[in-house]
Amino acid sequence: MTLTKAQIIDAIPEKLGISRKKSVEVVETLLEIIKRQMENGEDVLISGFGKFCIKDKKARRGRNPATGSDMMLDKRRVVVFRCSKLLRDKINKS
């Protein structure tokens, strides 16, 4: 099962006793801050959770899976998530 933004928004009022409207505002603001940092090429570190890193990929040769023909893939930036040791240990505890 995937946790959605709507589910996060609904869980915050239950935990903190704030309005759903305020919860929406908090989540949207947090996501905007994270997006803005990454748009500027900055990493985002959330202690105890992990780090979102921006990596530059060079242009490279690829293959069109539908036709099998060779093609050049443009250079691009990708987001990589590196989970913290704390989170990794909790995930692997079972």
mmCIF file as gemmi writes it, N, C-alpha and C atoms, coordinates in Angstrom:
data_model
loop_
_atom_site.group_PDB
_atom_site.id
_atom_site.type_symbol
_atom_site.label_atom_id
_atom_site.label_alt_id
_atom_site.label_comp_id
_atom_site.label_asym_id
_atom_site.label_entity_id
_atom_site.label_seq_id
_atom_site.pdbx_PDB_ins_code
_atom_site.Cartn_x
_atom_site.Cartn_y
_atom_site.Cartn_z
_atom_site.occupancy
_atom_site.B_iso_or_equiv
_atom_site.pdbx_formal_charge
_atom_site.auth_seq_id
_atom_site.auth_asym_id
_atom_site.pdbx_PDB_model_num
ATOM 1 N N . MET Axp A 1 ? 0.839 -1.184 0 1 0 ? 1 A 1
ATOM 2 C CA . MET Axp A 1 ? 0 0 0 1 0 ? 1 A 1
ATOM 3 C C . MET Axp A 1 ? 0.886 1.25 0 1 0 ? 1 A 1
ATOM 4 N N . THR Axp A 2 ? 0.478 2.25 -0.702 1 0 ? 2 A 1
ATOM 5 C CA . THR Axp A 2 ? 1.22 3.505 -0.801 1 0 ? 2 A 1
ATOM 6 C C . THR Axp A 2 ? 0.571 4.568 0.075 1 0 ? 2 A 1
ATOM 7 N N . LEU Axp A 3 ? 1.383 5.283 0.829 1 0 ? 3 A 1
ATOM 8 C CA . LEU Axp A 3 ? 0.899 6.405 1.632 1 0 ? 3 A 1
ATOM 9 C C . LEU Axp A 3 ? 0.806 7.627 0.729 1 0 ? 3 A 1
ATOM 10 N N . THR Axp A 4 ? -0.364 8.254 0.686 1 0 ? 4 A 1
ATOM 11 C CA . THR Axp A 4 ? -0.572 9.403 -0.189 1 0 ? 4 A 1
ATOM 12 C C . THR Axp A 4 ? -0.491 10.708 0.598 1 0 ? 4 A 1
ATOM 13 N N . LYS Axp A 5 ? -0.377 11.801 -0.145 1 0 ? 5 A 1
ATOM 14 C CA . LYS Axp A 5 ? -0.352 13.124 0.479 1 0 ? 5 A 1
ATOM 15 C C . LYS Axp A 5 ? -1.659 13.362 1.242 1 0 ? 5 A 1
ATOM 16 N N . ALA Axp A 6 ? -2.775 12.95 0.68 1 0 ? 6 A 1
ATOM 17 C CA . ALA Axp A 6 ? -4.071 13.127 1.342 1 0 ? 6 A 1
ATOM 18 C C . ALA Axp A 6 ? -4.117 12.378 2.676 1 0 ? 6 A 1
ATOM 19 N N . GLN Axp A 7 ? -3.54 11.19 2.719 1 0 ? 7 A 1
ATOM 20 C CA . GLN Axp A 7 ? -3.512 10.425 3.963 1 0 ? 7 A 1
ATOM 21 C C . GLN Axp A 7 ? -2.627 11.106 5.012 1 0 ? 7 A 1
ATOM 22 N N . ILE Axp A 8 ? -1.529 11.693 4.573 1 0 ? 8 A 1
ATOM 23 C CA . ILE Axp A 8 ? -0.662 12.433 5.493 1 0 ? 8 A 1
ATOM 24 C C . ILE Axp A 8 ? -1.423 13.632 6.055 1 0 ? 8 A 1
ATOM 25 N N . ILE Axp A 9 ? -2.102 14.351 5.165 1 0 ? 9 A 1
ATOM 26 C CA . ILE Axp A 9 ? -2.883 15.523 5.58 1 0 ? 9 A 1
ATOM 27 C C . ILE Axp A 9 ? -3.961 15.119 6.591 1 0 ? 9 A 1
ATOM 28 N N . ASP Axp A 10 ? -4.594 13.98 6.384 1 0 ? 10 A 1
ATOM 29 C CA . ASP Axp A 10 ? -5.64 13.513 7.296 1 0 ? 10 A 1
ATOM 30 C C . ASP Axp A 10 ? -5.074 13.027 8.634 1 0 ? 10 A 1
ATOM 31 N N . ALA Axp A 11 ? -3.852 12.51 8.642 1 0 ? 11 A 1
ATOM 32 C CA . ALA Axp A 11 ? -3.254 11.979 9.871 1 0 ? 11 A 1
ATOM 33 C C . ALA Axp A 11 ? -2.777 13.079 10.821 1 0 ? 11 A 1
ATOM 34 N N . ILE Axp A 12 ? -2.369 14.214 10.273 1 0 ? 12 A 1
ATOM 35 C CA . ILE Axp A 12 ? -1.823 15.291 11.109 1 0 ? 12 A 1
ATOM 36 C C . ILE Axp A 12 ? -2.854 15.828 12.105 1 0 ? 12 A 1
ATOM 37 N N . PRO Axp A 13 ? -4.078 16.144 11.696 1 0 ? 13 A 1
ATOM 38 C CA . PRO Axp A 13 ? -5.059 16.63 12.682 1 0 ? 13 A 1
ATOM 39 C C . PRO Axp A 13 ? -5.341 15.607 13.796 1 0 ? 13 A 1
ATOM 40 N N . GLU Axp A 14 ? -5.323 14.322 13.449 1 0 ? 14 A 1
ATOM 41 C CA . GLU Axp A 14 ? -5.551 13.275 14.451 1 0 ? 14 A 1
ATOM 42 C C . GLU Axp A 14 ? -4.447 13.273 15.504 1 0 ? 14 A 1
ATOM 43 N N . LYS Axp A 15 ? -3.202 13.472 15.065 1 0 ? 15 A 1
ATOM 44 C CA . LYS Axp A 15 ? -2.052 13.44 15.98 1 0 ? 15 A 1
ATOM 45 C C . LYS Axp A 15 ? -1.907 14.732 16.764 1 0 ? 15 A 1
ATOM 46 N N . LEU Axp A 16 ? -2.117 15.876 16.106 1 0 ? 16 A 1
ATOM 47 C CA . LEU Axp A 16 ? -1.813 17.17 16.723 1 0 ? 16 A 1
ATOM 48 C C . LEU Axp A 16 ? -3.039 17.959 17.172 1 0 ? 16 A 1
ATOM 49 N N . GLY Axp A 17 ? -4.21 17.533 16.762 1 0 ? 17 A 1
ATOM 50 C CA . GLY Axp A 17 ? -5.417 18.237 17.158 1 0 ? 17 A 1
ATOM 51 C C . GLY Axp A 17 ? -5.584 19.605 16.499 1 0 ? 17 A 1
ATOM 52 N N . ILE Axp A 18 ? -5.046 19.754 15.285 1 0 ? 18 A 1
ATOM 53 C CA . ILE Axp A 18 ? -5.215 21.003 14.535 1 0 ? 18 A 1
ATOM 54 C C . ILE Axp A 18 ? -6.259 20.781 13.456 1 0 ? 18 A 1
ATOM 55 N N . SER Axp A 19 ? -6.712 21.852 12.828 1 0 ? 19 A 1
ATOM 56 C CA . SER Axp A 19 ? -7.731 21.719 11.786 1 0 ? 19 A 1
ATOM 57 C C . SER Axp A 19 ? -7.148 21.076 10.528 1 0 ? 19 A 1
ATOM 58 N N . ARG Axp A 20 ? -8.023 20.48 9.734 1 0 ? 20 A 1
ATOM 59 C CA . ARG Axp A 20 ? -7.575 19.875 8.466 1 0 ? 20 A 1
ATOM 60 C C . ARG Axp A 20 ? -7.043 20.961 7.536 1 0 ? 20 A 1
ATOM 61 N N . LYS Axp A 21 ? -7.665 22.131 7.562 1 0 ? 21 A 1
ATOM 62 C CA . LYS Axp A 21 ? -7.224 23.245 6.715 1 0 ? 21 A 1
ATOM 63 C C . LYS Axp A 21 ? -5.783 23.636 7.055 1 0 ? 21 A 1
ATOM 64 N N . LYS Axp A 22 ? -5.471 23.705 8.343 1 0 ? 22 A 1
ATOM 65 C CA . LYS Axp A 22 ? -4.113 24.039 8.786 1 0 ? 22 A 1
ATOM 66 C C . LYS Axp A 22 ? -3.137 22.92 8.391 1 0 ? 22 A 1
ATOM 67 N N . SER Axp A 23 ? -3.598 21.682 8.47 1 0 ? 23 A 1
ATOM 68 C CA . SER Axp A 23 ? -2.792 20.533 8.078 1 0 ? 23 A 1
ATOM 69 C C . SER Axp A 23 ? -2.423 20.604 6.594 1 0 ? 23 A 1
ATOM 70 N N . VAL Axp A 24 ? -3.396 20.944 5.748 1 0 ? 24 A 1
ATOM 71 C CA . VAL Axp A 24 ? -3.144 21.1 4.308 1 0 ? 24 A 1
ATOM 72 C C . VAL Axp A 24 ? -2.082 22.175 4.086 1 0 ? 24 A 1
ATOM 73 N N . GLU Axp A 25 ? -2.229 23.281 4.79 1 0 ? 25 A 1
ATOM 74 C CA . GLU Axp A 25 ? -1.288 24.4 4.662 1 0 ? 25 A 1
ATOM 75 C C . GLU Axp A 25 ? 0.132 23.987 5.065 1 0 ? 25 A 1
ATOM 76 N N . VAL Axp A 26 ? 0.262 23.242 6.156 1 0 ? 26 A 1
ATOM 77 C CA . VAL Axp A 26 ? 1.572 22.801 6.636 1 0 ? 26 A 1
ATOM 78 C C . VAL Axp A 26 ? 2.235 21.863 5.632 1 0 ? 26 A 1
ATOM 79 N N . VAL Axp A 27 ? 1.487 20.871 5.159 1 0 ? 27 A 1
ATOM 80 C CA . VAL Axp A 27 ? 2.049 19.888 4.224 1 0 ? 27 A 1
ATOM 81 C C . VAL Axp A 27 ? 2.435 20.564 2.905 1 0 ? 27 A 1
ATOM 82 N N . GLU Axp A 28 ? 1.552 21.394 2.364 1 0 ? 28 A 1
ATOM 83 C CA . GLU Axp A 28 ? 1.848 22.083 1.101 1 0 ? 28 A 1
ATOM 84 C C . GLU Axp A 28 ? 3.061 22.997 1.242 1 0 ? 28 A 1
ATOM 85 N N . THR Axp A 29 ? 3.173 23.697 2.365 1 0 ? 29 A 1
ATOM 86 C CA . THR Axp A 29 ? 4.316 24.581 2.592 1 0 ? 29 A 1
ATOM 87 C C . THR Axp A 29 ? 5.605 23.784 2.69 1 0 ? 29 A 1
ATOM 88 N N . LEU Axp A 30 ? 5.574 22.69 3.427 1 0 ? 30 A 1
ATOM 89 C CA . LEU Axp A 30 ? 6.76 21.836 3.555 1 0 ? 30 A 1
ATOM 90 C C . LEU Axp A 30 ? 7.214 21.321 2.196 1 0 ? 30 A 1
ATOM 91 N N . LEU Axp A 31 ? 6.272 20.835 1.395 1 0 ? 31 A 1
ATOM 92 C CA . LEU Axp A 31 ? 6.626 20.305 0.073 1 0 ? 31 A 1
ATOM 93 C C . LEU Axp A 31 ? 7.166 21.402 -0.847 1 0 ? 31 A 1
ATOM 94 N N . GLU Axp A 32 ? 6.61 22.599 -0.763 1 0 ? 32 A 1
ATOM 95 C CA . GLU Axp A 32 ? 7.109 23.722 -1.572 1 0 ? 32 A 1
ATOM 96 C C . GLU Axp A 32 ? 8.544 24.076 -1.195 1 0 ? 32 A 1
ATOM 97 N N . ILE Axp A 33 ? 8.845 24.082 0.095 1 0 ? 33 A 1
ATOM 98 C CA . ILE Axp A 33 ? 10.213 24.379 0.555 1 0 ? 33 A 1
ATOM 99 C C . ILE Axp A 33 ? 11.179 23.332 0.014 1 0 ? 33 A 1
ATOM 100 N N . ILE Axp A 34 ? 10.806 22.065 0.112 1 0 ? 34 A 1
ATOM 101 C CA . ILE Axp A 34 ? 11.66 20.979 -0.386 1 0 ? 34 A 1
ATOM 102 C C . ILE Axp A 34 ? 11.853 21.098 -1.895 1 0 ? 34 A 1
ATOM 103 N N . LYS Axp A 35 ? 10.759 21.339 -2.637 1 0 ? 35 A 1
ATOM 104 C CA . LYS Axp A 35 ? 10.854 21.466 -4.102 1 0 ? 35 A 1
ATOM 105 C C . LYS Axp A 35 ? 11.749 22.634 -4.501 1 0 ? 35 A 1
ATOM 106 N N . ARG Axp A 36 ? 11.595 23.766 -3.827 1 0 ? 36 A 1
ATOM 107 C CA . ARG Axp A 36 ? 12.395 24.951 -4.154 1 0 ? 36 A 1
ATOM 108 C C . ARG Axp A 36 ? 13.888 24.674 -3.935 1 0 ? 36 A 1
ATOM 109 N N . GLN Axp A 37 ? 14.223 24.012 -2.835 1 0 ? 37 A 1
ATOM 110 C CA . GLN Axp A 37 ? 15.624 23.671 -2.569 1 0 ? 37 A 1
ATOM 111 C C . GLN Axp A 37 ? 16.188 22.799 -3.686 1 0 ? 37 A 1
ATOM 112 N N . MET Axp A 38 ? 15.429 21.788 -4.073 1 0 ? 38 A 1
ATOM 113 C CA . MET Axp A 38 ? 15.926 20.859 -5.087 1 0 ? 38 A 1
ATOM 114 C C . MET Axp A 38 ? 15.972 21.499 -6.46 1 0 ? 38 A 1
ATOM 115 N N . GLU Axp A 39 ? 15.047 22.403 -6.772 1 0 ? 39 A 1
ATOM 116 C CA . GLU Axp A 39 ? 15.099 23.129 -8.045 1 0 ? 39 A 1
ATOM 117 C C . GLU Axp A 39 ? 16.384 23.936 -8.151 1 0 ? 39 A 1
ATOM 118 N N . ASN Axp A 40 ? 16.87 24.43 -7.004 1 0 ? 40 A 1
ATOM 119 C CA . ASN Axp A 40 ? 18.108 25.209 -6.963 1 0 ? 40 A 1
ATOM 120 C C . ASN Axp A 40 ? 19.35 24.325 -6.893 1 0 ? 40 A 1
ATOM 121 N N . GLY Axp A 41 ? 19.167 23.009 -6.995 1 0 ? 41 A 1
ATOM 122 C CA . GLY Axp A 41 ? 20.292 22.088 -6.982 1 0 ? 41 A 1
ATOM 123 C C . GLY Axp A 41 ? 20.815 21.757 -5.595 1 0 ? 41 A 1
ATOM 124 N N . GLU Axp A 42 ? 20.059 22.117 -4.566 1 0 ? 42 A 1
ATOM 125 C CA . GLU Axp A 42 ? 20.466 21.863 -3.181 1 0 ? 42 A 1
ATOM 126 C C . GLU Axp A 42 ? 19.913 20.518 -2.707 1 0 ? 42 A 1
ATOM 127 N N . ASP Axp A 43 ? 20.68 19.851 -1.845 1 0 ? 43 A 1
ATOM 128 C CA . ASP Axp A 43 ? 20.213 18.62 -1.228 1 0 ? 43 A 1
ATOM 129 C C . ASP Axp A 43 ? 19.292 18.96 -0.057 1 0 ? 43 A 1
ATOM 130 N N . VAL Axp A 44 ? 18.432 18.013 0.303 1 0 ? 44 A 1
ATOM 131 C CA . VAL Axp A 44 ? 17.529 18.188 1.443 1 0 ? 44 A 1
ATOM 132 C C . VAL Axp A 44 ? 17.784 17.039 2.414 1 0 ? 44 A 1
ATOM 133 N N . LEU Axp A 45 ? 18.245 17.375 3.622 1 0 ? 45 A 1
ATOM 134 C CA . LEU Axp A 45 ? 18.542 16.387 4.649 1 0 ? 45 A 1
ATOM 135 C C . LEU Axp A 45 ? 17.496 16.478 5.754 1 0 ? 45 A 1
ATOM 136 N N . ILE Axp A 46 ? 16.83 15.374 6.027 1 0 ? 46 A 1
ATOM 137 C CA . ILE Axp A 46 ? 15.858 15.296 7.115 1 0 ? 46 A 1
ATOM 138 C C . ILE Axp A 46 ? 16.412 14.266 8.098 1 0 ? 46 A 1
ATOM 139 N N . SER Axp A 47 ? 16.926 14.756 9.225 1 0 ? 47 A 1
ATOM 140 C CA . SER Axp A 47 ? 17.57 13.886 10.215 1 0 ? 47 A 1
ATOM 141 C C . SER Axp A 47 ? 16.649 12.757 10.642 1 0 ? 47 A 1
ATOM 142 N N . GLY Axp A 48 ? 17.196 11.559 10.713 1 0 ? 48 A 1
ATOM 143 C CA . GLY Axp A 48 ? 16.424 10.392 11.119 1 0 ? 48 A 1
ATOM 144 C C . GLY Axp A 48 ? 15.57 9.809 10.011 1 0 ? 48 A 1
ATOM 145 N N . PHE Axp A 49 ? 15.528 10.468 8.854 1 0 ? 49 A 1
ATOM 146 C CA . PHE Axp A 49 ? 14.723 9.991 7.727 1 0 ? 49 A 1
ATOM 147 C C . PHE Axp A 49 ? 15.602 9.701 6.527 1 0 ? 49 A 1
ATOM 148 N N . GLY Axp A 50 ? 16.303 10.721 6.025 1 0 ? 50 A 1
ATOM 149 C CA . GLY Axp A 50 ? 17.168 10.508 4.88 1 0 ? 50 A 1
ATOM 150 C C . GLY Axp A 50 ? 17.518 11.798 4.176 1 0 ? 50 A 1
ATOM 151 N N . LYS Axp A 51 ? 18.152 11.658 3.027 1 0 ? 51 A 1
ATOM 152 C CA . LYS Axp A 51 ? 18.635 12.807 2.271 1 0 ? 51 A 1
ATOM 153 C C . LYS Axp A 51 ? 18.201 12.671 0.813 1 0 ? 51 A 1
ATOM 154 N N . PHE Axp A 52 ? 17.589 13.742 0.297 1 0 ? 52 A 1
ATOM 155 C CA . PHE Axp A 52 ? 17.246 13.821 -1.118 1 0 ? 52 A 1
ATOM 156 C C . PHE Axp A 52 ? 18.386 14.551 -1.807 1 0 ? 52 A 1
ATOM 157 N N . CYS Axp A 53 ? 19.043 13.907 -2.769 1 0 ? 53 A 1
ATOM 158 C CA . CYS Axp A 53 ? 20.19 14.482 -3.465 1 0 ? 53 A 1
ATOM 159 C C . CYS Axp A 53 ? 19.849 14.669 -4.938 1 0 ? 53 A 1
ATOM 160 N N . ILE Axp A 54 ? 20.373 15.754 -5.515 1 0 ? 54 A 1
ATOM 161 C CA . ILE Axp A 54 ? 20.241 15.996 -6.945 1 0 ? 54 A 1
ATOM 162 C C . ILE Axp A 54 ? 21.514 15.485 -7.614 1 0 ? 54 A 1
ATOM 163 N N . LYS Axp A 55 ? 21.362 14.625 -8.601 1 0 ? 55 A 1
ATOM 164 C CA . LYS Axp A 55 ? 22.506 14.088 -9.345 1 0 ? 55 A 1
ATOM 165 C C . LYS Axp A 55 ? 22.363 14.466 -10.816 1 0 ? 55 A 1
ATOM 166 N N . ASP Axp A 56 ? 23.474 14.849 -11.436 1 0 ? 56 A 1
ATOM 167 C CA . ASP Axp A 56 ? 23.491 15.15 -12.862 1 0 ? 56 A 1
ATOM 168 C C . ASP Axp A 56 ? 23.872 13.892 -13.628 1 0 ? 56 A 1
ATOM 169 N N . LYS Axp A 57 ? 23.053 13.545 -14.603 1 0 ? 57 A 1
ATOM 170 C CA . LYS Axp A 57 ? 23.364 12.41 -15.478 1 0 ? 57 A 1
ATOM 171 C C . LYS Axp A 57 ? 23.845 12.964 -16.808 1 0 ? 57 A 1
ATOM 172 N N . LYS Axp A 58 ? 24.904 12.399 -17.327 1 0 ? 58 A 1
ATOM 173 C CA . LYS Axp A 58 ? 25.45 12.828 -18.613 1 0 ? 58 A 1
ATOM 174 C C . LYS Axp A 58 ? 24.575 12.294 -19.749 1 0 ? 58 A 1
ATOM 175 N N . ALA Axp A 59 ? 24.714 12.918 -20.911 1 0 ? 59 A 1
ATOM 176 C CA . ALA Axp A 59 ? 24.052 12.401 -22.11 1 0 ? 59 A 1
ATOM 177 C C . ALA Axp A 59 ? 24.644 11.02 -22.397 1 0 ? 59 A 1
ATOM 178 N N . ARG Axp A 60 ? 23.81 10.108 -22.845 1 0 ? 60 A 1
ATOM 179 C CA . ARG Axp A 60 ? 24.314 8.755 -23.087 1 0 ? 60 A 1
ATOM 180 C C . ARG Axp A 60 ? 23.49 8.07 -24.162 1 0 ? 60 A 1
ATOM 181 N N . ARG Axp A 61 ? 24.078 7.006 -24.676 1 0 ? 61 A 1
ATOM 182 C CA . ARG Axp A 61 ? 23.371 6.2 -25.666 1 0 ? 61 A 1
ATOM 183 C C . ARG Axp A 61 ? 22.366 5.318 -24.96 1 0 ? 61 A 1
ATOM 184 N N . GLY Axp A 62 ? 21.202 5.194 -25.566 1 0 ? 62 A 1
ATOM 185 C CA . GLY Axp A 62 ? 20.159 4.341 -25.018 1 0 ? 62 A 1
ATOM 186 C C . GLY Axp A 62 ? 19.477 3.581 -26.125 1 0 ? 62 A 1
ATOM 187 N N . ARG Axp A 63 ? 18.45 2.865 -25.763 1 0 ? 63 A 1
ATOM 188 C CA . ARG Axp A 63 ? 17.721 2.068 -26.749 1 0 ? 63 A 1
ATOM 189 C C . ARG Axp A 63 ? 16.232 2.291 -26.531 1 0 ? 63 A 1
ATOM 190 N N . ASN Axp A 64 ? 15.521 2.515 -27.624 1 0 ? 64 A 1
ATOM 191 C CA . ASN Axp A 64 ? 14.067 2.641 -27.56 1 0 ? 64 A 1
ATOM 192 C C . ASN Axp A 64 ? 13.497 1.243 -27.346 1 0 ? 64 A 1
ATOM 193 N N . PRO Axp A 65 ? 12.846 1.001 -26.205 1 0 ? 65 A 1
ATOM 194 C CA . PRO Axp A 65 ? 12.369 -0.358 -25.933 1 0 ? 65 A 1
ATOM 195 C C . PRO Axp A 65 ? 11.27 -0.825 -26.892 1 0 ? 65 A 1
ATOM 196 N N . ALA Axp A 66 ? 10.529 0.112 -27.467 1 0 ? 66 A 1
ATOM 197 C CA . ALA Axp A 66 ? 9.446 -0.267 -28.378 1 0 ? 66 A 1
ATOM 198 C C . ALA Axp A 66 ? 9.993 -0.72 -29.728 1 0 ? 66 A 1
ATOM 199 N N . THR Axp A 67 ? 11.004 -0.001 -30.246 1 0 ? 67 A 1
ATOM 200 C CA . THR Axp A 67 ? 11.515 -0.301 -31.584 1 0 ? 67 A 1
ATOM 201 C C . THR Axp A 67 ? 12.863 -1.005 -31.57 1 0 ? 67 A 1
ATOM 202 N N . GLY Axp A 68 ? 13.589 -0.906 -30.454 1 0 ? 68 A 1
ATOM 203 C CA . GLY Axp A 68 ? 14.911 -1.513 -30.374 1 0 ? 68 A 1
ATOM 204 C C . GLY Axp A 68 ? 15.994 -0.663 -31.016 1 0 ? 68 A 1
ATOM 205 N N . SER Axp A 69 ? 15.643 0.515 -31.555 1 0 ? 69 A 1
ATOM 206 C CA . SER Axp A 69 ? 16.637 1.355 -32.217 1 0 ? 69 A 1
ATOM 207 C C . SER Axp A 69 ? 17.446 2.156 -31.195 1 0 ? 69 A 1
ATOM 208 N N . ASP Axp A 70 ? 18.716 2.439 -31.568 1 0 ? 70 A 1
ATOM 209 C CA . ASP Axp A 70 ? 19.59 3.238 -30.709 1 0 ? 70 A 1
ATOM 210 C C . ASP Axp A 70 ? 19.161 4.696 -30.745 1 0 ? 70 A 1
ATOM 211 N N . MET Axp A 71 ? 19.396 5.383 -29.632 1 0 ? 71 A 1
ATOM 212 C CA . MET Axp A 71 ? 19.08 6.808 -29.559 1 0 ? 71 A 1
ATOM 213 C C . MET Axp A 71 ? 19.971 7.462 -28.512 1 0 ? 71 A 1
ATOM 214 N N . MET Axp A 72 ? 20.076 8.787 -28.574 1 0 ? 72 A 1
ATOM 215 C CA . MET Axp A 72 ? 20.84 9.523 -27.575 1 0 ? 72 A 1
ATOM 216 C C . MET Axp A 72 ? 19.881 10.071 -26.525 1 0 ? 72 A 1
ATOM 217 N N . LEU Axp A 73 ? 20.176 9.812 -25.276 1 0 ? 73 A 1
ATOM 218 C CA . LEU Axp A 73 ? 19.4 10.357 -24.169 1 0 ? 73 A 1
ATOM 219 C C . LEU Axp A 73 ? 20.079 11.64 -23.712 1 0 ? 73 A 1
ATOM 220 N N . ASP Axp A 74 ? 19.305 12.701 -23.563 1 0 ? 74 A 1
ATOM 221 C CA . ASP Axp A 74 ? 19.85 13.99 -23.146 1 0 ? 74 A 1
ATOM 222 C C . ASP Axp A 74 ? 20.363 13.931 -21.716 1 0 ? 74 A 1
ATOM 223 N N . LYS Axp A 75 ? 21.281 14.871 -21.393 1 0 ? 75 A 1
ATOM 224 C CA . LYS Axp A 75 ? 21.706 14.966 -20.004 1 0 ? 75 A 1
ATOM 225 C C . LYS Axp A 75 ? 20.518 15.455 -19.195 1 0 ? 75 A 1
ATOM 226 N N . ARG Axp A 76 ? 20.478 15.076 -17.929 1 0 ? 76 A 1
ATOM 227 C CA . ARG Axp A 76 ? 19.349 15.449 -17.086 1 0 ? 76 A 1
ATOM 228 C C . ARG Axp A 76 ? 19.745 15.375 -15.624 1 0 ? 76 A 1
ATOM 229 N N . ARG Axp A 77 ? 18.881 15.92 -14.797 1 0 ? 77 A 1
ATOM 230 C CA . ARG Axp A 77 ? 19.076 15.857 -13.356 1 0 ? 77 A 1
ATOM 231 C C . ARG Axp A 77 ? 18.041 14.896 -12.782 1 0 ? 77 A 1
ATOM 232 N N . VAL Axp A 78 ? 18.469 14.112 -11.813 1 0 ? 78 A 1
ATOM 233 C CA . VAL Axp A 78 ? 17.563 13.164 -11.169 1 0 ? 78 A 1
ATOM 234 C C . VAL Axp A 78 ? 17.642 13.333 -9.654 1 0 ? 78 A 1
ATOM 235 N N . VAL Axp A 79 ? 16.582 12.938 -8.983 1 0 ? 79 A 1
ATOM 236 C CA . VAL Axp A 79 ? 16.549 12.967 -7.527 1 0 ? 79 A 1
ATOM 237 C C . VAL Axp A 79 ? 16.857 11.56 -7.023 1 0 ? 79 A 1
ATOM 238 N N . VAL Axp A 80 ? 17.785 11.491 -6.077 1 0 ? 80 A 1
ATOM 239 C CA . VAL Axp A 80 ? 18.16 10.231 -5.457 1 0 ? 80 A 1
ATOM 240 C C . VAL Axp A 80 ? 17.862 10.357 -3.965 1 0 ? 80 A 1
ATOM 241 N N . PHE Axp A 81 ? 17.234 9.336 -3.383 1 0 ? 81 A 1
ATOM 242 C CA . PHE Axp A 81 ? 16.969 9.349 -1.95 1 0 ? 81 A 1
ATOM 243 C C . PHE Axp A 81 ? 17.896 8.37 -1.266 1 0 ? 81 A 1
ATOM 244 N N . ARG Axp A 82 ? 18.575 8.856 -0.239 1 0 ? 82 A 1
ATOM 245 C CA . ARG Axp A 82 ? 19.434 7.999 0.573 1 0 ? 82 A 1
ATOM 246 C C . ARG Axp A 82 ? 18.837 7.952 1.972 1 0 ? 82 A 1
ATOM 247 N N . CYS Axp A 83 ? 18.425 6.794 2.358 1 0 ? 83 A 1
ATOM 248 C CA . CYS Axp A 83 ? 17.757 6.604 3.639 1 0 ? 83 A 1
ATOM 249 C C . CYS Axp A 83 ? 18.786 6.691 4.775 1 0 ? 83 A 1
ATOM 250 N N . SER Axp A 84 ? 18.375 7.256 5.92 1 0 ? 84 A 1
ATOM 251 C CA . SER Axp A 84 ? 19.277 7.361 7.07 1 0 ? 84 A 1
ATOM 252 C C . SER Axp A 84 ? 19.498 5.978 7.679 1 0 ? 84 A 1
ATOM 253 N N . LYS Axp A 85 ? 20.566 5.853 8.45 1 0 ? 85 A 1
ATOM 254 C CA . LYS Axp A 85 ? 20.861 4.589 9.122 1 0 ? 85 A 1
ATOM 255 C C . LYS Axp A 85 ? 19.731 4.236 10.091 1 0 ? 85 A 1
ATOM 256 N N . LEU Axp A 86 ? 19.2 5.24 10.779 1 0 ? 86 A 1
ATOM 257 C CA . LEU Axp A 86 ? 18.085 5.004 11.717 1 0 ? 86 A 1
ATOM 258 C C . LEU Axp A 86 ? 16.888 4.385 11.01 1 0 ? 86 A 1
ATOM 259 N N . LEU Axp A 87 ? 16.493 4.96 9.882 1 0 ? 87 A 1
ATOM 260 C CA . LEU Axp A 87 ? 15.348 4.451 9.131 1 0 ? 87 A 1
ATOM 261 C C . LEU Axp A 87 ? 15.661 3.07 8.548 1 0 ? 87 A 1
ATOM 262 N N . ARG Axp A 88 ? 16.859 2.909 8.024 1 0 ? 88 A 1
ATOM 263 C CA . ARG Axp A 88 ? 17.252 1.613 7.446 1 0 ? 88 A 1
ATOM 264 C C . ARG Axp A 88 ? 17.176 0.508 8.521 1 0 ? 88 A 1
ATOM 265 N N . ASP Axp A 89 ? 17.648 0.839 9.742 1 0 ? 89 A 1
ATOM 266 C CA . ASP Axp A 89 ? 17.6 -0.146 10.832 1 0 ? 89 A 1
ATOM 267 C C . ASP Axp A 89 ? 16.15 -0.498 11.204 1 0 ? 89 A 1
ATOM 268 N N . LYS Axp A 90 ? 15.253 0.507 11.219 1 0 ? 90 A 1
ATOM 269 C CA . LYS Axp A 90 ? 13.836 0.246 11.543 1 0 ? 90 A 1
ATOM 270 C C . LYS Axp A 90 ? 13.189 -0.617 10.466 1 0 ? 90 A 1
ATOM 271 N N . ILE Axp A 91 ? 13.521 -0.35 9.2 1 0 ? 91 A 1
ATOM 272 C CA . ILE Axp A 91 ? 12.95 -1.112 8.086 1 0 ? 91 A 1
ATOM 273 C C . ILE Axp A 91 ? 13.4 -2.566 8.145 1 0 ? 91 A 1
ATOM 274 N N . ASN Axp A 92 ? 14.671 -2.763 8.495 1 0 ? 92 A 1
ATOM 275 C CA . ASN Axp A 92 ? 15.247 -4.114 8.485 1 0 ? 92 A 1
ATOM 276 C C . ASN Axp A 92 ? 15.089 -4.852 9.803 1 0 ? 92 A 1
ATOM 277 N N . LYS Axp A 93 ? 14.405 -4.27 10.767 1 0 ? 93 A 1
ATOM 278 C CA . LYS Axp A 93 ? 14.239 -4.869 12.093 1 0 ? 93 A 1
ATOM 279 C C . LYS Axp A 93 ? 13.435 -6.157 12.061 1 0 ? 93 A 1
ATOM 280 N N . SER Axp A 94 ? 12.511 -6.27 11.14 1 0 ? 94 A 1
ATOM 281 C CA . SER Axp A 94 ? 11.6 -7.431 11.109 1 0 ? 94 A 1
ATOM 282 C C . SER Axp A 94 ? 12.24 -8.718 10.792 1 0 ? 94 A 1
